[in-house]
Amino acid sequence: MSDHIVVERRDAVATVILNRPGSHNAINVAMYRDLPDVVRGLDSDPTVKVVVLRGAGERSFASGADISEFEAERSDATKAKAYNEKVAAAEHAIEELTKPSIAMIHGYCIGGGAGLALACDIRFADRAAKFAITPAKLGLVYSLESTKRMVDLVGPSRAKWILFSGLQIPADRAYELGLFDEVTDTDALEELTYGFAETVCSRAQFSVRAGKVMVDKVVGGQVRDDEATTDLRNSSFDTEDFTEGVQAFMAKRSPNFTWS
């Protein structure tokens, strides 16, 4: 694995760090190549309940793809196809996590960095954060899947404004648009992110992951229960966490959920 991807653990919260602070955590091809295996490994680890994605340091989440590699990796359509497949695989791996994912955004969240952040379930940012999607400044085209993630958050006309202009959007405006879910002071971002992650860890994990499934199905266009969603809902009544949740409620104590 590239030393530009670092994994740290804090109890049941795993943090994946984009570790190139000298280049504002610009994402190189090796990082895109390695991210799927890293993320899937955490997803299969029963001791992990939440995954946080962040950049090293406090100046950048990620400033985008490493432009210094463009000549070698994206100089023509054939090379670009292979490169773009790696980018898509990394974004898919994050999006397809069965566990909740949180992007913790310090500073710049640009281009490829924005793509990874959009693939996360939730985005928390500091007030120094700036969000931009910049293909129009480079003569490139943003992928349909990444574009859909943005449209789901901000709507079609605002997504077009972001894509047409390539402008950097300040944190408070990004929050207003729906790109960020919370914005706070830089020195409070870590507490906000990990405080929320710990709250999620304390909840019934079957419910948390089923909630993610349900929301993703709605975003995908499903509007009525089918056999799969009905079975998922009904199966919760057979879990030990349902029994524990009811008993804790009746006893007026905090539940001790064990399903993972």
Secondary structure, 3 states (H helix, E strand, C coil): CCCCEEEEEECCEEEEEECCHHHCCCECHHHHHHHHHHHHHHHCCCCCCEEEEEECCCCEEECCECHHHHHHHCCCHHHHHHHHHHHHHHHHHHHCCCCCEEEEECEEEECHHHHHHHHCCEEEEECCCEEECCHHHHCCCCCHHHHHHHHHHHCHHHHHHHHHHCCCEEHHHHHHHCCCCEEECHHHHHHHHHHHHHHHHHCCHHHHHHHHHHHHHHHCCCCCCCHHHHHHHHHHHHCHHHHHHHHHHHHCCCCCCCCC
